[in-house]
Amino acid sequence: MKKLTALLRIIVTSLAKAVLWRYKPTIIGVTGSVGKTSTKMAILAVVANSNQQVRVSGGNLNNELGISMTILGDWSEEEIRLVSHDTPAGTSRGEKLSFWLKVIIKGLSLLFAIRRVQYPDVLILEYGADRPGDIRRLMKIAHPIIAVLTAVGDVPVHVEFYDSPEALAKEKSHLIEKLPAAGYAIVNADDGAIMKTISRTRANVVTFGFDKTAMVRLSSFSHKVVSGMPVGESFRLEYGGGGELVNIPNTFGRAHAYAAAAAAAVGVVFNMTLEQIAQALANYHPVPGRMRLIPGIKGSRIMDDCYNASPISMRNALETMKDLPAKRKIAILGAMRELGKYSIPAHEAVGDIVAKTANIFIGIGDGGKLIAASAKEAGMKKEKIMLFDTAEAALDAIGNLVEMGDLVLIKASHSVGLDVVVKELTKV
């Protein structure tokens, strides 16, 4: 089956390349160590408002197969899992082969259609870089004309597979390095590691962020609170001497503002006005597991940021929790994976922030223990700390602990499995 699967992957990838050759869509590539999914969805909201037909890569489809499948069609999450590493237990070989055949037939029908069929004008693709060389391999399939670098940070996720954080940033920069002169490199002006890479591109550079040098600049960021309840965030977008106030309901944290600014930069490339961009961003919605504020049990509120975690996203999440009003603030955190030799100091740094932002800390697994030890050393009282080996083991205690008016942050790397905690605390 492994040899057959490898052959099927080659066929699907080859079909994807051929489909791009025939239909020639505008390709927007997104990479970075944090904020990729939110940025993709913000770009979708903006570009879809420019009368373009748009397709965005779903979920975590950021490898060779994922990008190829996005090029060939829209697939449900259940279908994608049939060919992913987390295939549902009990899935038969026949079910897998049936889906492979469906993908291949779709590719062939696009490629050999007598009449040109409807195909997206714009593809928004995510480029993952788990290992050195990944970006180059992905660009052999789909070469973007617009590339967005979200953020890398001091200790980026996947850094254990690289010699240094700088080496990982260099890997990400391959996406802008190979852009044509007529292309656009959209980069985060607030990220020093990314800004060091812009000399590697011959494309037009558009910077975004809070820094005064940013071409698309964020300012006046605040969370909107009505009757003591946070209802969204607002900020000002500035470009070319003009400015526009942006209000996005049900979003919280500067991570979403960065996503919106990156999307605004793409909108500028598409010759949209700031007014049009601001209107489009009102339709931006965070996806599950990425800094959503949702109702919880007993009148609590849940900050669902459980999908993944890195040092920079942990810091952003805790700072967001600090800014929001609540009777008590509870942080439920687990490990940040794939940090290699930087893991222990990175978790200790999170613990120091926890001691300053949370009233109660619940640590899950080994990562939670590291954070707890640091939080205690930073002054958090022992009785305010709870530790559990797994998320499942913590469910009863967490359910009994949460009260009306509590704000609960839930965050860790995906493999820690904190989504079960989100499900338990949102049974309202």
KOLSE-148685 format. One record per residue (C-alpha): residue in three letters; x, y, z. Coordinates in steps of 0.2 Angstrom, whole numbers, plus 5000, padded with zeros to 4 digits. Example, Ala and Ser with C-alpha at 12.3 -4.5 7.8 and 13.67 -1.06 7.14 Angstrom:
<recs>
@code:ALA; c1:5062; c2:4978; c3:5039 .
@code:SER; c1:5068; c2:4995; c3:5036 .
</recs>
This chain:
<recs>
@code:MET; c1:5000; c2:5000; c3:5000 .
@code:LYS; c1:5015; c2:5012; c3:5004 .
@code:LYS; c1:5021; c2:5010; c3:4986 .
@code:LEU; c1:5004; c2:5013; c3:4979 .
@code:THR; c1:5001; c2:5028; c3:4990 .
@code:ALA; c1:5018; c2:5035; c3:4984 .
@code:LEU; c1:5013; c2:5033; c3:4966 .
@code:LEU; c1:4996; c2:5041; c3:4969 .
@code:ARG; c1:5004; c2:5056; c3:4977 .
@code:ILE; c1:5015; c2:5058; c3:4962 .
@code:ILE; c1:5000; c2:5057; c3:4950 .
@code:VAL; c1:4990; c2:5070; c3:4960 .
@code:THR; c1:5005; c2:5082; c3:4961 .
@code:SER; c1:5008; c2:5081; c3:4942 .
@code:LEU; c1:4990; c2:5084; c3:4939 .
@code:ALA; c1:4991; c2:5099; c3:4950 .
@code:LYS; c1:5005; c2:5107; c3:4940 .
@code:ALA; c1:4997; c2:5103; c3:4924 .
@code:VAL; c1:4980; c2:5112; c3:4930 .
@code:LEU; c1:4990; c2:5127; c3:4935 .
@code:TRP; c1:4998; c2:5128; c3:4918 .
@code:ARG; c1:4981; c2:5127; c3:4909 .
@code:TYR; c1:4971; c2:5139; c3:4920 .
@code:LYS; c1:4985; c2:5151; c3:4926 .
@code:PRO; c1:4977; c2:5158; c3:4942 .
@code:THR; c1:4985; c2:5171; c3:4953 .
@code:ILE; c1:4993; c2:5162; c3:4967 .
@code:ILE; c1:4995; c2:5170; c3:4984 .
@code:GLY; c1:5007; c2:5160; c3:4995 .
@code:VAL; c1:5007; c2:5162; c3:5014 .
@code:THR; c1:5021; c2:5156; c3:5026 .
@code:GLY; c1:5027; c2:5160; c3:5044 .
@code:SER; c1:5028; c2:5151; c3:5061 .
@code:VAL; c1:5012; c2:5159; c3:5068 .
@code:GLY; c1:4996; c2:5166; c3:5061 .
@code:LYS; c1:4996; c2:5157; c3:5044 .
@code:THR; c1:4978; c2:5151; c3:5045 .
@code:SER; c1:4971; c2:5167; c3:5052 .
@code:THR; c1:4980; c2:5177; c3:5038 .
@code:LYS; c1:4973; c2:5165; c3:5025 .
@code:MET; c1:4956; c2:5168; c3:5030 .
@code:ALA; c1:4958; c2:5187; c3:5032 .
@code:ILE; c1:4965; c2:5187; c3:5014 .
@code:LEU; c1:4950; c2:5177; c3:5008 .
@code:ALA; c1:4938; c2:5189; c3:5016 .
@code:VAL; c1:4947; c2:5204; c3:5007 .
@code:VAL; c1:4950; c2:5196; c3:4990 .
@code:ALA; c1:4933; c2:5189; c3:4989 .
@code:ASN; c1:4926; c2:5207; c3:4990 .
@code:SER; c1:4936; c2:5212; c3:4974 .
@code:ASN; c1:4925; c2:5202; c3:4963 .
@code:GLN; c1:4937; c2:5188; c3:4961 .
@code:GLN; c1:4933; c2:5169; c3:4963 .
@code:VAL; c1:4944; c2:5163; c3:4977 .
@code:ARG; c1:4949; c2:5146; c3:4984 .
@code:VAL; c1:4959; c2:5144; c3:5000 .
@code:SER; c1:4968; c2:5129; c3:5006 .
@code:GLY; c1:4958; c2:5121; c3:5020 .
@code:GLY; c1:4965; c2:5116; c3:5037 .
@code:ASN; c1:4983; c2:5112; c3:5038 .
@code:LEU; c1:4985; c2:5107; c3:5019 .
@code:ASN; c1:5002; c2:5115; c3:5018 .
@code:ASN; c1:5013; c2:5101; c3:5011 .
@code:GLU; c1:5015; c2:5094; c3:4994 .
@code:LEU; c1:5000; c2:5083; c3:4994 .
@code:GLY; c1:4989; c2:5097; c3:5003 .
@code:ILE; c1:4994; c2:5111; c3:4990 .
@code:SER; c1:4991; c2:5099; c3:4976 .
@code:MET; c1:4974; c2:5094; c3:4982 .
@code:THR; c1:4969; c2:5112; c3:4985 .
@code:ILE; c1:4974; c2:5116; c3:4967 .
@code:LEU; c1:4963; c2:5102; c3:4961 .
@code:GLY; c1:4947; c2:5106; c3:4971 .
@code:ASP; c1:4938; c2:5109; c3:4987 .
@code:TRP; c1:4937; c2:5094; c3:4999 .
@code:SER; c1:4928; c2:5091; c3:5015 .
@code:GLU; c1:4938; c2:5089; c3:5031 .
@code:GLU; c1:4932; c2:5071; c3:5032 .
@code:GLU; c1:4939; c2:5068; c3:5014 .
@code:ILE; c1:4955; c2:5076; c3:5018 .
@code:ARG; c1:4958; c2:5064; c3:5033 .
@code:LEU; c1:4957; c2:5049; c3:5022 .
@code:VAL; c1:4974; c2:5053; c3:5015 .
@code:SER; c1:4981; c2:5062; c3:5030 .
@code:HIS; c1:4992; c2:5055; c3:5044 .
@code:ASP; c1:4976; c2:5055; c3:5056 .
@code:THR; c1:4965; c2:5044; c3:5045 .
@code:PRO; c1:4950; c2:5039; c3:5056 .
@code:ALA; c1:4952; c2:5021; c3:5064 .
@code:GLY; c1:4943; c2:5008; c3:5054 .
@code:THR; c1:4944; c2:5017; c3:5037 .
@code:SER; c1:4946; c2:5003; c3:5024 .
@code:ARG; c1:4958; c2:5003; c3:5010 .
@code:GLY; c1:4944; c2:5004; c3:4998 .
@code:GLU; c1:4938; c2:5020; c3:5005 .
@code:LYS; c1:4955; c2:5027; c3:5004 .
@code:LEU; c1:4957; c2:5022; c3:4986 .
@code:SER; c1:4940; c2:5028; c3:4981 .
@code:PHE; c1:4945; c2:5045; c3:4987 .
@code:TRP; c1:4961; c2:5045; c3:4978 .
@code:LEU; c1:4952; c2:5040; c3:4962 .
@code:LYS; c1:4940; c2:5055; c3:4965 .
@code:VAL; c1:4954; c2:5067; c3:4966 .
@code:ILE; c1:4963; c2:5060; c3:4951 .
@code:ILE; c1:4947; c2:5060; c3:4940 .
@code:LYS; c1:4944; c2:5079; c3:4946 .
@code:GLY; c1:4961; c2:5083; c3:4940 .
@code:LEU; c1:4959; c2:5074; c3:4923 .
@code:SER; c1:4942; c2:5083; c3:4920 .
@code:LEU; c1:4950; c2:5100; c3:4923 .
@code:LEU; c1:4965; c2:5096; c3:4912 .
@code:PHE; c1:4956; c2:5088; c3:4897 .
@code:ALA; c1:4940; c2:5098; c3:4897 .
@code:ILE; c1:4936; c2:5102; c3:4879 .
@code:ARG; c1:4929; c2:5119; c3:4885 .
@code:ARG; c1:4938; c2:5129; c3:4898 .
@code:VAL; c1:4928; c2:5125; c3:4915 .
@code:GLN; c1:4925; c2:5137; c3:4929 .
@code:TYR; c1:4941; c2:5138; c3:4939 .
@code:PRO; c1:4946; c2:5150; c3:4953 .
@code:ASP; c1:4954; c2:5167; c3:4948 .
@code:VAL; c1:4965; c2:5167; c3:4964 .
@code:LEU; c1:4972; c2:5152; c3:4975 .
@code:ILE; c1:4977; c2:5156; c3:4993 .
@code:LEU; c1:4990; c2:5142; c3:4997 .
@code:GLU; c1:4999; c2:5139; c3:5014 .
@code:TYR; c1:5017; c2:5134; c3:5012 .
@code:GLY; c1:5024; c2:5124; c3:5027 .
@code:ALA; c1:5042; c2:5122; c3:5032 .
@code:ASP; c1:5044; c2:5108; c3:5044 .
@code:ARG; c1:5061; c2:5104; c3:5038 .
@code:PRO; c1:5074; c2:5112; c3:5028 .
@code:GLY; c1:5070; c2:5112; c3:5009 .
@code:ASP; c1:5052; c2:5111; c3:5011 .
@code:ILE; c1:5048; c2:5128; c3:5003 .
@code:ARG; c1:5058; c2:5125; c3:4988 .
@code:ARG; c1:5049; c2:5108; c3:4985 .
@code:LEU; c1:5032; c2:5116; c3:4987 .
@code:MET; c1:5037; c2:5130; c3:4975 .
@code:LYS; c1:5041; c2:5117; c3:4962 .
@code:ILE; c1:5022; c2:5114; c3:4962 .
@code:ALA; c1:5015; c2:5131; c3:4964 .
@code:HIS; c1:5025; c2:5147; c3:4961 .
@code:PRO; c1:5016; c2:5162; c3:4969 .
@code:ILE; c1:5016; c2:5180; c3:4962 .
@code:ILE; c1:5011; c2:5187; c3:4980 .
@code:ALA; c1:5020; c2:5180; c3:4995 .
@code:VAL; c1:5015; c2:5184; c3:5013 .
@code:LEU; c1:5027; c2:5181; c3:5028 .
@code:THR; c1:5017; c2:5182; c3:5044 .
@code:ALA; c1:5029; c2:5181; c3:5058 .
@code:VAL; c1:5044; c2:5170; c3:5064 .
@code:GLY; c1:5048; c2:5176; c3:5082 .
@code:ASP; c1:5063; c2:5173; c3:5093 .
@code:VAL; c1:5060; c2:5154; c3:5095 .
@code:PRO; c1:5049; c2:5148; c3:5081 .
@code:VAL; c1:5039; c2:5131; c3:5080 .
@code:HIS; c1:5049; c2:5118; c3:5071 .
@code:VAL; c1:5066; c2:5126; c3:5076 .
@code:GLU; c1:5072; c2:5109; c3:5082 .
@code:PHE; c1:5074; c2:5103; c3:5064 .
@code:TYR; c1:5085; c2:5118; c3:5060 .
@code:ASP; c1:5102; c2:5124; c3:5065 .
@code:SER; c1:5095; c2:5140; c3:5072 .
@code:PRO; c1:5080; c2:5151; c3:5072 .
@code:GLU; c1:5089; c2:5161; c3:5059 .
@code:ALA; c1:5090; c2:5146; c3:5048 .
@code:LEU; c1:5072; c2:5143; c3:5049 .
@code:ALA; c1:5068; c2:5161; c3:5045 .
@code:LYS; c1:5080; c2:5159; c3:5030 .
@code:GLU; c1:5070; c2:5144; c3:5024 .
@code:LYS; c1:5053; c2:5154; c3:5025 .
@code:SER; c1:5061; c2:5168; c3:5015 .
@code:HIS; c1:5063; c2:5156; c3:5000 .
@code:LEU; c1:5045; c2:5160; c3:4997 .
@code:ILE; c1:5050; c2:5179; c3:4993 .
@code:GLU; c1:5067; c2:5175; c3:4986 .
@code:LYS; c1:5060; c2:5167; c3:4970 .
@code:LEU; c1:5047; c2:5179; c3:4967 .
@code:PRO; c1:5047; c2:5188; c3:4950 .
@code:ALA; c1:5052; c2:5206; c3:4949 .
@code:ALA; c1:5033; c2:5210; c3:4945 .
@code:GLY; c1:5028; c2:5200; c3:4961 .
@code:TYR; c1:5024; c2:5206; c3:4979 .
@code:ALA; c1:5033; c2:5202; c3:4995 .
@code:ILE; c1:5021; c2:5206; c3:5009 .
@code:VAL; c1:5031; c2:5205; c3:5026 .
@code:ASN; c1:5029; c2:5209; c3:5044 .
@code:ALA; c1:5038; c2:5225; c3:5049 .
@code:ASP; c1:5037; c2:5221; c3:5067 .
@code:ASP; c1:5047; c2:5204; c3:5065 .
@code:GLY; c1:5066; c2:5207; c3:5065 .
@code:ALA; c1:5070; c2:5190; c3:5058 .
@code:ILE; c1:5058; c2:5193; c3:5043 .
@code:MET; c1:5064; c2:5210; c3:5040 .
@code:LYS; c1:5082; c2:5204; c3:5038 .
@code:THR; c1:5076; c2:5193; c3:5023 .
@code:ILE; c1:5069; c2:5206; c3:5012 .
@code:SER; c1:5085; c2:5210; c3:5004 .
@code:ARG; c1:5084; c2:5192; c3:4996 .
@code:THR; c1:5069; c2:5197; c3:4985 .
@code:ARG; c1:5068; c2:5207; c3:4969 .
@code:ALA; c1:5050; c2:5209; c3:4970 .
@code:ASN; c1:5040; c2:5224; c3:4976 .
@code:VAL; c1:5040; c2:5224; c3:4995 .
@code:VAL; c1:5025; c2:5229; c3:5005 .
@code:THR; c1:5027; c2:5229; c3:5024 .
@code:PHE; c1:5013; c2:5229; c3:5037 .
@code:GLY; c1:5013; c2:5230; c3:5056 .
@code:PHE; c1:5012; c2:5242; c3:5071 .
@code:ASP; c1:5030; c2:5249; c3:5067 .
@code:LYS; c1:5030; c2:5267; c3:5061 .
@code:THR; c1:5040; c2:5261; c3:5046 .
@code:ALA; c1:5026; c2:5249; c3:5040 .
@code:MET; c1:5018; c2:5254; c3:5023 .
@code:VAL; c1:5001; c2:5246; c3:5029 .
@code:ARG; c1:5001; c2:5252; c3:5047 .
@code:LEU; c1:4991; c2:5247; c3:5062 .
@code:SER; c1:4987; c2:5259; c3:5076 .
@code:SER; c1:4974; c2:5263; c3:5089 .
@code:PHE; c1:4971; c2:5244; c3:5093 .
@code:SER; c1:4958; c2:5241; c3:5106 .
@code:HIS; c1:4946; c2:5228; c3:5112 .
@code:LYS; c1:4928; c2:5233; c3:5111 .
@code:VAL; c1:4918; c2:5230; c3:5127 .
@code:VAL; c1:4900; c2:5232; c3:5129 .
@code:SER; c1:4891; c2:5231; c3:5146 .
@code:GLY; c1:4907; c2:5222; c3:5153 .
@code:MET; c1:4907; c2:5210; c3:5139 .
@code:PRO; c1:4921; c2:5210; c3:5125 .
@code:VAL; c1:4912; c2:5210; c3:5108 .
@code:GLY; c1:4927; c2:5212; c3:5096 .
@code:GLU; c1:4942; c2:5222; c3:5092 .
@code:SER; c1:4945; c2:5238; c3:5082 .
@code:PHE; c1:4960; c2:5247; c3:5075 .
@code:ARG; c1:4965; c2:5259; c3:5062 .
@code:LEU; c1:4973; c2:5254; c3:5045 .
@code:GLU; c1:4984; c2:5267; c3:5037 .
@code:TYR; c1:4991; c2:5267; c3:5020 .
@code:GLY; c1:4997; c2:5280; c3:5008 .
@code:GLY; c1:4992; c2:5295; c3:5018 .
@code:GLY; c1:4975; c2:5289; c3:5021 .
@code:GLY; c1:4967; c2:5279; c3:5035 .
@code:GLU; c1:4951; c2:5269; c3:5040 .
@code:LEU; c1:4944; c2:5262; c3:5056 .
@code:VAL; c1:4942; c2:5243; c3:5056 .
@code:ASN; c1:4929; c2:5234; c3:5067 .
@code:ILE; c1:4929; c2:5215; c3:5067 .
@code:PRO; c1:4916; c2:5207; c3:5078 .
@code:ASN; c1:4920; c2:5192; c3:5089 .
@code:THR; c1:4939; c2:5193; c3:5087 .
@code:PHE; c1:4952; c2:5196; c3:5101 .
@code:GLY; c1:4971; c2:5198; c3:5101 .
@code:ARG; c1:4983; c2:5207; c3:5090 .
@code:ALA; c1:4986; c2:5191; c3:5080 .
@code:HIS; c1:4970; c2:5195; c3:5071 .
@code:ALA; c1:4975; c2:5213; c3:5068 .
@code:TYR; c1:4991; c2:5207; c3:5060 .
@code:ALA; c1:4981; c2:5195; c3:5049 .
@code:ALA; c1:4970; c2:5209; c3:5044 .
@code:ALA; c1:4985; c2:5220; c3:5040 .
@code:ALA; c1:4993; c2:5207; c3:5029 .
@code:ALA; c1:4976; c2:5205; c3:5020 .
@code:ALA; c1:4975; c2:5223; c3:5018 .
@code:ALA; c1:4992; c2:5224; c3:5010 .
@code:VAL; c1:4985; c2:5210; c3:4998 .
@code:GLY; c1:4970; c2:5221; c3:4995 .
@code:VAL; c1:4981; c2:5236; c3:4991 .
@code:VAL; c1:4990; c2:5225; c3:4978 .
@code:PHE; c1:4973; c2:5221; c3:4970 .
@code:ASN; c1:4970; c2:5240; c3:4969 .
@code:MET; c1:4956; c2:5240; c3:4983 .
@code:THR; c1:4953; c2:5256; c3:4993 .
@code:LEU; c1:4955; c2:5256; c3:5012 .
@code:GLU; c1:4937; c2:5258; c3:5013 .
@code:GLN; c1:4933; c2:5243; c3:5003 .
@code:ILE; c1:4946; c2:5233; c3:5013 .
@code:ALA; c1:4939; c2:5239; c3:5030 .
@code:GLN; c1:4921; c2:5233; c3:5024 .
@code:ALA; c1:4928; c2:5216; c3:5018 .
@code:LEU; c1:4937; c2:5213; c3:5035 .
@code:ALA; c1:4920; c2:5214; c3:5044 .
@code:ASN; c1:4917; c2:5197; c3:5036 .
@code:TYR; c1:4932; c2:5189; c3:5043 .
@code:HIS; c1:4929; c2:5176; c3:5056 .
@code:PRO; c1:4942; c2:5166; c3:5066 .
@code:VAL; c1:4942; c2:5148; c3:5064 .
@code:PRO; c1:4940; c2:5135; c3:5078 .
@code:GLY; c1:4956; c2:5134; c3:5089 .
@code:ARG; c1:4963; c2:5150; c3:5084 .
@code:MET; c1:4959; c2:5164; c3:5097 .
@code:ARG; c1:4940; c2:5163; c3:5097 .
@code:LEU; c1:4930; c2:5169; c3:5112 .
@code:ILE; c1:4915; c2:5158; c3:5114 .
@code:PRO; c1:4902; c2:5155; c3:5128 .
@code:GLY; c1:4906; c2:5142; c3:5141 .
@code:ILE; c1:4898; c2:5133; c3:5155 .
@code:LYS; c1:4891; c2:5142; c3:5170 .
@code:GLY; c1:4892; c2:5159; c3:5161 .
@code:SER; c1:4910; c2:5158; c3:5158 .
@code:ARG; c1:4919; c2:5163; c3:5143 .
@code:ILE; c1:4932; c2:5152; c3:5134 .
@code:MET; c1:4947; c2:5158; c3:5124 .
@code:ASP; c1:4949; c2:5144; c3:5112 .
@code:ASP; c1:4967; c2:5144; c3:5105 .
@code:CYS; c1:4970; c2:5126; c3:5107 .
@code:TYR; c1:4975; c2:5122; c3:5089 .
@code:ASN; c1:4994; c2:5125; c3:5091 .
@code:ALA; c1:5006; c2:5135; c3:5101 .
@code:SER; c1:5023; c2:5143; c3:5099 .
@code:PRO; c1:5032; c2:5155; c3:5111 .
@code:ILE; c1:5026; c2:5171; c3:5102 .
@code:SER; c1:5008; c2:5165; c3:5101 .
@code:MET; c1:5008; c2:5159; c3:5119 .
@code:ARG; c1:5014; c2:5177; c3:5124 .
@code:ASN; c1:5001; c2:5185; c3:5113 .
@code:ALA; c1:4987; c2:5174; c3:5120 .
@code:LEU; c1:4992; c2:5178; c3:5138 .
@code:GLU; c1:4993; c2:5197; c3:5134 .
@code:THR; c1:4976; c2:5196; c3:5126 .
@code:MET; c1:4969; c2:5187; c3:5142 .
@code:LYS; c1:4976; c2:5201; c3:5153 .
@code:ASP; c1:4968; c2:5214; c3:5142 .
@code:LEU; c1:4950; c2:5207; c3:5143 .
@code:PRO; c1:4939; c2:5210; c3:5158 .
@code:ALA; c1:4934; c2:5195; c3:5169 .
@code:LYS; c1:4931; c2:5190; c3:5187 .
@code:ARG; c1:4945; c2:5177; c3:5187 .
@code:LYS; c1:4957; c2:5172; c3:5173 .
@code:ILE; c1:4961; c2:5154; c3:5171 .
@code:ALA; c1:4975; c2:5148; c3:5160 .
@code:ILE; c1:4975; c2:5130; c3:5154 .
@code:LEU; c1:4991; c2:5127; c3:5145 .
@code:GLY; c1:5002; c2:5112; c3:5138 .
@code:ALA; c1:5018; c2:5110; c3:5129 .
@code:MET; c1:5024; c2:5119; c3:5114 .
@code:ARG; c1:5032; c2:5106; c3:5103 .
@code:GLU; c1:5046; c2:5105; c3:5091 .
@code:LEU; c1:5057; c2:5118; c3:5100 .
@code:GLY; c1:5072; c2:5107; c3:5102 .
@code:LYS; c1:5086; c2:5114; c3:5114 .
@code:TYR; c1:5075; c2:5130; c3:5116 .
@code:SER; c1:5061; c2:5121; c3:5124 .
@code:ILE; c1:5065; c2:5122; c3:5142 .
@code:PRO; c1:5069; c2:5141; c3:5142 .
@code:ALA; c1:5054; c2:5144; c3:5131 .
@code:HIS; c1:5042; c2:5136; c3:5143 .
@code:GLU; c1:5050; c2:5145; c3:5158 .
@code:ALA; c1:5047; c2:5161; c3:5149 .
@code:VAL; c1:5029; c2:5157; c3:5147 .
@code:GLY; c1:5028; c2:5153; c3:5166 .
@code:ASP; c1:5034; c2:5170; c3:5170 .
@code:ILE; c1:5020; c2:5178; c3:5160 .
@code:VAL; c1:5007; c2:5166; c3:5168 .
@code:ALA; c1:5012; c2:5172; c3:5185 .
@code:LYS; c1:5008; c2:5190; c3:5180 .
@code:THR; c1:4992; c2:5187; c3:5170 .
@code:ALA; c1:4982; c2:5172; c3:5177 .
@code:ASN; c1:4973; c2:5170; c3:5194 .
@code:ILE; c1:4973; c2:5151; c3:5192 .
@code:PHE; c1:4985; c2:5140; c3:5181 .
@code:ILE; c1:4981; c2:5122; c3:5175 .
@code:GLY; c1:4996; c2:5113; c3:5167 .
@code:ILE; c1:4994; c2:5098; c3:5156 .
@code:GLY; c1:5008; c2:5086; c3:5153 .
@code:ASP; c1:5027; c2:5089; c3:5154 .
@code:GLY; c1:5025; c2:5106; c3:5146 .
@code:GLY; c1:5012; c2:5111; c3:5159 .
@code:LYS; c1:5024; c2:5106; c3:5173 .
@code:LEU; c1:5038; c2:5116; c3:5166 .
@code:ILE; c1:5027; c2:5131; c3:5165 .
@code:ALA; c1:5020; c2:5128; c3:5182 .
@code:ALA; c1:5037; c2:5127; c3:5190 .
@code:SER; c1:5042; c2:5144; c3:5182 .
@code:ALA; c1:5026; c2:5152; c3:5187 .
@code:LYS; c1:5028; c2:5147; c3:5205 .
@code:GLU; c1:5046; c2:5154; c3:5205 .
@code:ALA; c1:5039; c2:5170; c3:5198 .
@code:GLY; c1:5027; c2:5172; c3:5213 .
@code:MET; c1:5012; c2:5162; c3:5209 .
@code:LYS; c1:5005; c2:5153; c3:5224 .
@code:LYS; c1:5005; c2:5134; c3:5225 .
@code:GLU; c1:4987; c2:5133; c3:5228 .
@code:LYS; c1:4983; c2:5142; c3:5212 .
@code:ILE; c1:4992; c2:5129; c3:5202 .
@code:MET; c1:4985; c2:5112; c3:5196 .
@code:LEU; c1:4994; c2:5099; c3:5186 .
@code:PHE; c1:4987; c2:5084; c3:5176 .
@code:ASP; c1:4996; c2:5071; c3:5165 .
@code:THR; c1:4983; c2:5072; c3:5151 .
@code:ALA; c1:4969; c2:5083; c3:5145 .
@code:GLU; c1:4956; c2:5070; c3:5149 .
@code:ALA; c1:4962; c2:5068; c3:5167 .
@code:ALA; c1:4959; c2:5086; c3:5170 .
@code:LEU; c1:4941; c2:5087; c3:5163 .
@code:ASP; c1:4932; c2:5084; c3:5180 .
@code:ALA; c1:4942; c2:5096; c3:5190 .
@code:ILE; c1:4941; c2:5110; c3:5177 .
@code:GLY; c1:4922; c2:5108; c3:5176 .
@code:ASN; c1:4920; c2:5109; c3:5194 .
@code:LEU; c1:4932; c2:5124; c3:5195 .
@code:VAL; c1:4925; c2:5136; c3:5182 .
@code:GLU; c1:4912; c2:5149; c3:5188 .
@code:MET; c1:4901; c2:5162; c3:5181 .
@code:GLY; c1:4912; c2:5177; c3:5175 .
@code:ASP; c1:4928; c2:5167; c3:5173 .
@code:LEU; c1:4939; c2:5169; c3:5157 .
@code:VAL; c1:4947; c2:5153; c3:5152 .
@code:LEU; c1:4962; c2:5152; c3:5140 .
@code:ILE; c1:4965; c2:5135; c3:5132 .
@code:LYS; c1:4981; c2:5133; c3:5122 .
@code:ALA; c1:4995; c2:5121; c3:5118 .
@code:SER; c1:5002; c2:5112; c3:5103 .
@code:HIS; c1:4989; c2:5102; c3:5094 .
@code:SER; c1:4996; c2:5085; c3:5099 .
@code:VAL; c1:4992; c2:5089; c3:5118 .
@code:GLY; c1:4974; c2:5087; c3:5113 .
@code:LEU; c1:4966; c2:5102; c3:5123 .
@code:ASP; c1:4952; c2:5102; c3:5110 .
@code:VAL; c1:4943; c2:5090; c3:5122 .
@code:VAL; c1:4944; c2:5103; c3:5136 .
@code:VAL; c1:4936; c2:5116; c3:5124 .
@code:LYS; c1:4922; c2:5104; c3:5120 .
@code:GLU; c1:4919; c2:5100; c3:5139 .
@code:LEU; c1:4918; c2:5118; c3:5143 .
@code:THR; c1:4907; c2:5124; c3:5129 .
@code:LYS; c1:4893; c2:5112; c3:5132 .
@code:VAL; c1:4880; c2:5126; c3:5135 .
</recs>
